[in-house]
Amino acid sequence: MLSNGGRLTDTADPNILVVDDDFSMLEFALAALNRLGYVAVGRSDPESALAVVKSTPSLQILLSDIRLGPVTGPDLIRQALRDRPDLKVVFMSGGFDNISFRRTDPVLDKPFRLERLQRALDSVLKHEPALPRQAPTGTERRRIIA
């Protein structure tokens, strides 16, 4: 049963998948999500992440790094959304150049604070736009959360 803005309360099935090839960041994100009351599972490579997407109907959010090595986070998201168009997306990044992705998806700048993570999750679960740090420019826009 879901309550409290998408937090899982009556089952241990994960509702957030975290994908990051940096093990320390993956561990940090999982611990932060646990502290916020979410049930999360983590993967360090896109192939195993896609397997989780396909086999875990309880997933609501995919929290992915933008840079995952040869496959980018946006590439992973595009593949995941083919099977699960209902998944919400939040990106994490320590920086990126020349990687195209949906500019409407929130991006958490690494390292991020717990309250920034919560705000990003709330924004995608409630379908509310997050407040940007600065005014978006140009035709491509993204919501900056951290």
C-alpha contacts under 8 A as a table, 3 or more apart, distances in Angstrom:
res1	aa1	res2	aa2	distance
1	M	8	L	6.40
1	M	9	T	5.96
1	M	10	D	5.32
1	M	11	T	7.01
2	L	5	G	7.79
2	L	6	G	5.51
2	L	7	R	5.83
2	L	8	L	5.03
2	L	9	T	6.06
2	L	10	D	7.58
3	S	6	G	5.43
3	S	7	R	5.65
3	S	8	L	6.66
3	S	9	T	6.82
4	N	7	R	5.50
5	G	122	D	6.51
5	G	125	L	6.60
5	G	126	K	7.27
6	G	125	L	6.61
7	R	15	N	7.72
7	R	37	G	6.11
7	R	38	Y	5.08
7	R	39	V	7.55
8	L	11	T	6.55
8	L	12	A	7.52
8	L	13	D	7.92
8	L	14	P	7.83
8	L	15	N	6.90
8	L	37	G	7.35
8	L	38	Y	5.90
8	L	39	V	6.42
12	A	39	V	6.68
13	D	39	V	6.88
13	D	56	T	7.91
13	D	58	S	6.22
14	P	17	L	7.34
14	P	38	Y	7.77
14	P	39	V	4.69
14	P	40	A	4.93
14	P	41	V	6.18
14	P	56	T	7.65
14	P	58	S	6.18
14	P	59	L	6.03
15	N	38	Y	7.01
15	N	39	V	5.76
15	N	40	A	6.02
15	N	58	S	5.35
15	N	59	L	3.99
15	N	60	Q	5.14
15	N	61	I	6.53
16	I	38	Y	7.31
16	I	39	V	6.51
16	I	40	A	4.65
16	I	41	V	6.49
16	I	59	L	5.51
16	I	60	Q	5.96
16	I	61	I	4.81
16	I	62	L	5.87
16	I	63	L	7.08
17	L	40	A	5.70
17	L	41	V	5.11
17	L	42	G	5.69
17	L	43	R	7.55
17	L	49	A	7.63
17	L	52	V	7.91
17	L	53	V	7.96
17	L	59	L	6.94
17	L	61	I	6.40
17	L	62	L	4.94
17	L	63	L	6.01
18	V	26	L	6.88
18	V	29	A	7.27
18	V	30	L	7.20
18	V	40	A	7.06
18	V	41	V	6.23
18	V	42	G	4.60
18	V	43	R	6.30
18	V	62	L	6.15
18	V	63	L	4.73
18	V	64	S	5.74
19	V	26	L	6.97
19	V	42	G	5.80
19	V	43	R	4.96
19	V	44	S	5.52
19	V	45	D	6.88
19	V	46	P	7.36
19	V	49	A	6.77
19	V	62	L	7.69
19	V	63	L	6.29
19	V	64	S	4.66
19	V	65	D	6.25
20	D	23	F	7.00
20	D	25	M	6.93
20	D	26	L	5.52
20	D	42	G	7.82
20	D	43	R	6.67
20	D	44	S	5.00
20	D	45	D	7.14
20	D	64	S	6.16
20	D	65	D	5.26
20	D	68	L	6.54
21	D	26	L	7.39
21	D	43	R	7.82
21	D	44	S	4.43
21	D	45	D	6.26
21	D	65	D	7.88
21	D	68	L	5.79
21	D	69	G	7.66
22	D	25	M	5.41
22	D	26	L	6.17
22	D	44	S	7.23
23	F	26	L	4.97
23	F	27	E	6.13
23	F	44	S	7.13
24	S	27	E	5.14
24	S	28	F	6.12
25	M	28	F	4.97
25	M	29	A	6.09
26	L	29	A	5.24
26	L	30	L	6.21
26	L	42	G	6.61
26	L	43	R	7.77
26	L	44	S	7.54
27	E	30	L	5.18
27	E	31	A	6.14
27	E	42	G	7.99
28	F	31	A	5.18
28	F	32	A	6.08
29	A	32	A	5.03
29	A	33	L	6.09
30	L	33	L	5.17
30	L	34	N	6.12
30	L	40	A	6.19
30	L	41	V	7.05
30	L	42	G	6.87
31	A	34	N	5.05
31	A	35	R	6.15
32	A	35	R	5.06
32	A	36	L	6.29
32	A	114	L	6.42
33	L	36	L	5.01
33	L	37	G	6.38
33	L	38	Y	5.31
33	L	39	V	7.05
33	L	40	A	6.67
34	N	37	G	5.11
34	N	38	Y	5.22
34	N	39	V	6.10
34	N	40	A	7.00
35	R	38	Y	7.43
36	L	118	Q	7.38
42	G	49	A	7.89
43	R	46	P	7.60
43	R	48	S	6.48
43	R	49	A	5.61
44	S	48	S	7.75
44	S	49	A	7.60
45	D	48	S	5.87
45	D	49	A	6.30
45	D	68	L	7.23
46	P	49	A	4.91
46	P	50	L	6.12
46	P	68	L	7.65
46	P	71	V	7.21
46	P	73	G	7.98
46	P	76	L	6.06
47	E	50	L	5.29
47	E	51	A	6.50
48	S	51	A	5.00
48	S	52	V	6.43
49	A	52	V	5.14
49	A	53	V	6.33
50	L	53	V	4.93
50	L	54	K	6.21
50	L	76	L	7.55
50	L	79	Q	7.71
50	L	80	A	6.16
51	A	54	K	5.20
51	A	55	S	6.15
52	V	55	S	5.13
52	V	56	T	5.67
53	V	56	T	5.61
53	V	57	P	7.45
53	V	59	L	7.15
53	V	80	A	6.56
53	V	83	D	7.85
53	V	84	R	7.40
54	K	57	P	7.43
54	K	80	A	7.98
54	K	83	D	6.82
54	K	84	R	7.73
56	T	59	L	5.99
59	L	62	L	7.70
59	L	87	L	7.21
60	Q	86	D	7.49
60	Q	87	L	5.24
60	Q	88	K	6.06
61	I	87	L	5.47
61	I	88	K	4.56
61	I	89	V	5.68
61	I	90	V	7.34
62	L	77	I	7.86
62	L	87	L	6.71
62	L	88	K	6.19
62	L	89	V	5.04
62	L	90	V	6.35
63	L	89	V	6.07
63	L	90	V	4.82
63	L	91	F	5.64
63	L	92	M	7.08
64	S	73	G	5.82
64	S	89	V	7.76
64	S	90	V	6.51
64	S	91	F	4.94
64	S	92	M	5.87
65	D	68	L	6.44
65	D	73	G	5.59
65	D	91	F	5.59
65	D	92	M	4.52
65	D	93	S	5.56
66	I	72	T	5.80
66	I	73	G	4.26
66	I	74	P	6.37
66	I	91	F	6.17
66	I	92	M	6.14
66	I	93	S	5.62
66	I	96	F	7.20
67	R	71	V	7.56
67	R	72	T	5.06
67	R	73	G	5.79
67	R	93	S	7.25
67	R	96	F	7.22
68	L	71	V	5.70
68	L	72	T	5.04
68	L	73	G	5.95
69	G	72	T	6.47
71	V	75	D	6.26
71	V	76	L	7.05
72	T	75	D	5.12
72	T	76	L	6.41
72	T	99	I	7.74
73	G	76	L	5.00
73	G	77	I	6.16
73	G	91	F	7.70
74	P	77	I	4.90
74	P	78	R	6.12
74	P	99	I	7.87
74	P	100	S	7.21
74	P	101	F	5.47
74	P	102	R	7.96
75	D	78	R	5.20
75	D	79	Q	6.39
76	L	79	Q	5.23
76	L	80	A	6.10
77	I	80	A	4.97
77	I	81	L	5.98
77	I	89	V	7.66
78	R	81	L	5.31
78	R	82	R	6.57
79	Q	82	R	5.40
79	Q	83	D	7.26
80	A	83	D	5.56
80	A	84	R	5.98
80	A	85	P	7.66
81	L	84	R	4.62
81	L	85	P	4.38
81	L	86	D	7.34
81	L	87	L	6.73
82	R	85	P	6.01
84	R	87	L	5.78
88	K	124	V	6.16
88	K	125	L	7.32
89	V	105	D	6.18
89	V	106	P	7.45
89	V	124	V	7.30
90	V	105	D	5.98
90	V	106	P	5.22
90	V	107	V	6.05
90	V	108	L	7.46
90	V	120	A	7.09
90	V	121	L	7.52
90	V	124	V	7.73
91	F	105	D	7.07
91	F	106	P	6.14
91	F	107	V	4.60
91	F	108	L	6.08
92	M	107	V	5.46
92	M	108	L	4.62
92	M	109	D	5.89
92	M	110	K	6.42
93	S	96	F	6.93
93	S	107	V	6.97
93	S	108	L	6.32
93	S	109	D	5.18
93	S	110	K	5.51
94	G	109	D	5.89
94	G	110	K	4.88
94	G	111	P	7.32
95	G	109	D	7.63
96	F	99	I	6.67
102	R	105	D	5.88
102	R	142	R	7.67
103	R	106	P	7.72
103	R	140	E	6.09
103	R	141	R	4.98
103	R	142	R	4.06
103	R	143	R	7.16
104	T	141	R	6.58
104	T	142	R	4.98
104	T	143	R	6.17
105	D	142	R	6.33
105	D	143	R	6.50
106	P	120	A	6.59
106	P	130	A	7.59
106	P	142	R	6.42
106	P	143	R	4.80
106	P	144	I	5.89
106	P	145	I	6.28
107	V	142	R	7.33
107	V	143	R	6.41
107	V	144	I	5.32
107	V	145	I	5.91
107	V	146	A	7.41
108	L	112	F	6.55
108	L	116	R	7.48
108	L	117	L	7.25
108	L	120	A	7.59
108	L	144	I	6.60
108	L	145	I	5.31
108	L	146	A	4.97
109	D	112	F	5.97
109	D	144	I	7.82
109	D	145	I	7.38
109	D	146	A	5.21
110	K	146	A	7.88
112	F	116	R	6.41
112	F	117	L	6.95
112	F	146	A	6.09
113	R	116	R	5.35
113	R	117	L	6.49
113	R	146	A	7.66
114	L	117	L	5.17
114	L	118	Q	6.30
115	E	118	Q	5.01
115	E	119	R	6.13
116	R	119	R	5.07
116	R	120	A	6.22
116	R	145	I	6.27
116	R	146	A	5.60
117	L	120	A	5.18
117	L	121	L	6.27
117	L	145	I	7.95
117	L	146	A	7.90
118	Q	121	L	5.15
118	Q	122	D	6.04
119	R	122	D	5.05
119	R	123	S	6.04
119	R	130	A	7.57
119	R	145	I	7.43
120	A	123	S	5.11
120	A	124	V	6.51
120	A	130	A	7.06
120	A	145	I	6.19
121	L	124	V	5.42
121	L	125	L	6.09
122	D	125	L	5.15
122	D	126	K	5.81
122	D	128	E	7.84
123	S	126	K	5.40
123	S	127	H	5.62
123	S	128	E	4.84
123	S	129	P	6.00
123	S	130	A	5.81
124	V	127	H	4.94
124	V	128	E	6.60
124	V	129	P	7.90
125	L	128	E	7.89
129	P	143	R	7.59
130	A	143	R	6.26
130	A	144	I	7.52
130	A	145	I	6.67
131	L	143	R	7.14
131	L	144	I	7.43
131	L	145	I	7.10
132	P	135	A	6.62
132	P	136	P	7.61
132	P	143	R	5.55
132	P	144	I	5.06
132	P	145	I	6.44
133	R	144	I	6.30
133	R	145	I	7.39
133	R	146	A	8.00
136	P	141	R	5.56
136	P	142	R	7.16
137	T	140	E	7.16
137	T	141	R	6.55
138	G	141	R	6.97
